Amino acid sequence: MKLPIVIAIDGYSSTGKSSTSKQIAHALGFIHIDSGAMYRAITLFALRKGFITPNNQIATQKLIPLLSSISIQFRPNLQTGKLETYLNNERVEDKIRSIEISSHVSNIAAIKEVRDLCVELQRSMAKEMEVVMDGRDIGTVVFPDANVKLFITASAEARAERRFLEYQAEGKQVTYEEVLANVIERDKIDSTRAIAPLKAADDAIIIDNSCMNLEETVEKALQIIKQKLAVL
């Protein structure tokens, strides 16, 4: 039996991975899965439980036993048609996009038991449907045999500018310097963690979109994907 197609899109934070992946999935008629939303949902859970201190220390021994009580689902918004994140049956799509969550999610994602839970969920979602999945280790760990692997990168300054403008549009009070510091810190944590560090798969095609907008990134990615799928 032919397995469903999996397109893996990895890359640094604020490169537009999720927005790019959503548009690619729509263009191809695939399902988009935002793996980062899973880690963000668990980060929100940990914050609510008081397991993360202001100086970013995590009470790992308290969090791990409760992971089995966490349910993460993606449900379609009937008005927009987009999938939204639910944590234990609560819609948390907006709550998990805050800068507070962004400040802690890389450390949560570095916990082995958290990664094991999310990887299991990601693999189960792709068993019976063709997916475009974005994250940090999709092409290297979750789906090393993905049909197509892309890795999106951009300068820290370009990424910080994009995220800063997003926060401004949402009315969030944050400075560009704060956002840039967060981007640089997340890069460091993601790239140096012991478990599944952020890196491009050996067979991934790299797209640097420092000087590209979303439409140009999607166009470039789709061109590559269609060429790859044509020879399968």
C-alpha positions as CSV (number, residue, x, y, z in Angstrom):
1,M,0.0,0.0,0.0
2,K,1.3,3.4,-1.0
3,L,1.9,5.6,2.1
4,P,0.5,9.2,2.2
5,I,2.8,11.9,1.1
6,V,4.6,13.9,3.8
7,I,6.2,17.3,3.2
8,A,8.5,18.4,6.0
9,I,9.3,22.1,6.4
10,D,11.8,22.9,9.1
11,G,13.5,26.1,10.0
12,Y,14.3,28.8,12.5
13,S,11.6,30.7,14.5
14,S,9.8,33.6,12.7
15,T,10.8,32.5,9.2
16,G,7.2,32.2,8.2
17,K,7.2,28.3,8.3
18,S,3.7,28.0,9.4
19,S,2.2,30.6,7.1
20,T,4.2,29.1,4.2
21,S,3.1,25.6,5.1
22,K,-0.6,26.5,5.4
23,Q,-0.6,28.0,1.9
24,I,1.3,25.1,0.4
25,A,-1.1,22.6,2.0
26,H,-4.1,24.6,0.6
27,A,-2.5,24.7,-2.8
28,L,-1.9,20.9,-2.8
29,G,-5.1,19.8,-1.0
30,F,-3.1,18.4,1.9
31,I,-3.6,18.9,5.6
32,H,-1.3,21.4,7.4
33,I,0.0,20.4,10.8
34,D,1.8,23.0,12.9
35,S,4.0,20.9,15.2
36,G,5.1,24.1,17.0
37,A,1.6,24.6,18.3
38,M,1.8,21.4,20.2
39,Y,4.9,22.5,22.1
40,R,3.3,25.9,22.7
41,A,0.2,24.3,24.1
42,I,2.3,22.3,26.5
43,T,4.1,25.5,27.5
44,L,0.8,27.1,28.2
45,F,-0.2,24.1,30.3
46,A,3.1,24.4,32.3
47,L,2.7,28.1,32.9
48,R,-0.8,27.7,34.2
49,K,0.4,25.0,36.6
50,G,3.2,27.3,37.8
51,F,5.9,24.9,36.6
52,I,7.9,27.7,34.9
53,T,9.5,30.4,37.0
54,P,10.1,34.0,35.9
55,N,13.8,33.2,35.3
56,N,12.8,30.3,33.0
57,Q,13.5,27.4,35.3
58,I,11.1,24.5,34.6
59,A,9.8,22.1,37.3
60,T,10.4,19.1,35.0
61,Q,9.7,16.5,37.6
62,K,6.3,18.0,38.2
63,L,5.5,18.4,34.5
64,I,6.4,15.0,33.2
65,P,3.9,13.0,35.3
66,L,1.1,15.2,34.0
67,L,1.9,14.9,30.3
68,S,-0.4,11.9,30.0
69,S,-3.3,14.2,31.1
70,I,-2.7,16.5,28.2
71,S,-4.9,16.3,25.1
72,I,-3.9,18.4,22.0
73,Q,-6.2,18.5,19.0
74,F,-6.5,20.5,15.8
75,R,-10.0,21.4,15.0
76,P,-11.3,23.3,11.9
77,N,-12.7,26.8,12.5
78,L,-16.1,26.6,10.7
79,Q,-15.9,30.2,9.6
80,T,-12.3,30.3,8.3
81,G,-11.8,26.7,7.6
82,K,-8.4,26.8,9.3
83,L,-7.2,24.3,11.9
84,E,-7.0,25.7,15.4
85,T,-5.2,24.4,18.5
86,Y,-7.2,22.9,21.4
87,L,-5.7,22.1,24.8
88,N,-7.8,19.7,26.8
89,N,-10.9,20.8,24.8
90,E,-10.2,24.5,25.3
91,R,-9.4,26.6,22.2
92,V,-6.0,28.2,22.8
93,E,-5.0,29.3,19.3
94,D,-4.6,32.9,20.4
95,K,-3.2,32.3,23.8
96,I,-0.3,30.2,22.6
97,R,1.0,32.9,20.2
98,S,2.1,35.4,23.0
99,I,5.6,36.5,23.5
100,E,5.5,34.9,27.0
101,I,4.9,31.5,25.4
102,S,7.6,32.3,22.8
103,S,10.1,33.0,25.7
104,H,9.6,29.6,27.2
105,V,8.7,27.2,24.5
106,S,12.2,26.3,23.4
107,N,13.1,25.1,26.9
108,I,9.9,23.1,27.1
109,A,10.6,21.5,23.7
110,A,14.0,20.4,24.9
111,I,12.5,18.0,27.4
112,K,12.7,14.4,26.1
113,E,9.4,13.3,27.4
114,V,7.7,16.3,25.9
115,R,9.3,15.6,22.5
116,D,8.3,11.9,22.7
117,L,4.7,12.9,23.3
118,C,4.6,15.3,20.4
119,V,6.5,13.1,18.0
120,E,4.0,10.3,18.6
121,L,1.1,12.6,18.0
122,Q,2.7,14.0,14.8
123,R,3.3,10.5,13.4
124,S,-0.2,9.3,14.2
125,M,-1.7,12.3,12.4
126,A,0.2,11.5,9.2
127,K,-0.7,7.8,9.0
128,E,-3.9,8.3,7.0
129,M,-3.6,11.7,5.3
130,E,-1.2,13.6,3.2
131,V,0.3,16.4,5.2
132,V,2.5,19.4,5.2
133,M,4.1,19.6,8.6
134,D,6.4,22.3,9.9
135,G,8.6,22.4,12.9
136,R,12.2,22.1,14.0
137,D,12.9,18.4,13.5
138,I,10.3,17.1,11.1
139,G,12.7,16.1,8.4
140,T,15.5,14.9,10.7
141,V,13.6,13.0,13.5
142,V,9.8,12.8,13.0
143,F,9.8,11.9,9.3
144,P,13.4,11.2,8.1
145,D,11.9,9.5,5.0
146,A,9.6,12.5,4.1
147,N,8.9,12.8,0.4
148,V,10.1,16.4,0.4
149,K,12.2,18.3,2.9
150,L,12.6,22.0,3.0
151,F,14.6,24.1,5.5
152,I,13.7,27.8,5.8
153,T,16.1,30.3,7.2
154,A,16.6,34.1,7.4
155,S,18.7,36.6,9.3
156,A,17.8,37.2,13.0
157,E,17.2,40.8,12.2
158,A,14.7,40.1,9.4
159,R,12.9,37.6,11.5
160,A,12.7,39.9,14.5
161,E,11.3,42.7,12.3
162,R,8.5,40.4,11.0
163,R,7.6,39.2,14.5
164,F,7.7,42.8,15.9
165,L,5.3,44.0,13.2
166,E,3.0,41.1,13.9
167,Y,2.9,42.0,17.6
168,Q,2.3,45.7,16.8
169,A,-0.6,44.8,14.5
170,E,-2.1,42.7,17.4
171,G,-1.6,45.7,19.8
172,K,0.9,43.9,22.0
173,Q,3.3,46.1,23.9
174,V,6.8,45.0,23.1
175,T,10.0,46.6,21.7
176,Y,11.9,45.4,18.6
177,E,15.0,44.9,20.9
178,E,13.0,42.5,23.1
179,V,11.8,40.6,20.1
180,L,15.3,40.4,18.6
181,A,16.7,39.1,21.9
182,N,14.0,36.5,22.0
183,V,14.8,35.3,18.5
184,I,18.5,35.1,19.2
185,E,17.9,33.2,22.5
186,R,15.5,30.7,20.8
187,D,18.0,30.1,18.0
188,K,20.7,29.3,20.6
189,I,18.5,26.9,22.6
190,D,17.0,25.2,19.5
191,S,20.4,24.7,17.9
192,T,22.3,23.4,21.0
193,R,19.8,21.3,22.8
194,A,20.9,17.7,23.4
195,I,17.7,16.1,22.0
196,A,16.8,16.7,18.3
197,P,18.7,20.0,17.8
198,L,17.6,22.3,15.1
199,K,19.5,21.6,11.9
200,A,18.7,21.0,8.2
201,A,18.4,17.4,7.1
202,D,21.2,16.4,4.8
203,D,18.8,16.0,1.9
204,A,16.7,19.2,2.7
205,I,16.6,22.0,0.2
206,I,17.4,25.3,1.9
207,I,15.4,28.5,1.3
208,D,16.8,31.8,2.7
209,N,13.9,34.2,2.7
210,S,15.6,37.2,4.4
211,C,14.8,39.3,1.3
212,M,11.6,37.5,0.3
213,N,8.0,38.1,1.3
214,L,5.5,35.3,2.1
215,E,4.1,35.1,-1.4
216,E,7.6,34.7,-2.9
217,T,8.5,32.1,-0.3
218,V,5.4,30.1,-1.0
219,E,6.0,30.3,-4.8
220,K,9.6,29.1,-4.4
221,A,8.7,26.3,-2.1
222,L,5.8,25.1,-4.3
223,Q,8.1,25.1,-7.3
224,I,10.6,22.8,-5.5
225,I,7.8,20.6,-4.1
226,K,6.1,20.1,-7.4
227,Q,9.4,19.2,-9.1
228,K,10.2,16.7,-6.3
229,L,6.7,15.1,-6.4
230,A,6.7,14.8,-10.2
231,V,9.5,12.2,-10.1
232,L,8.0,10.0,-7.3
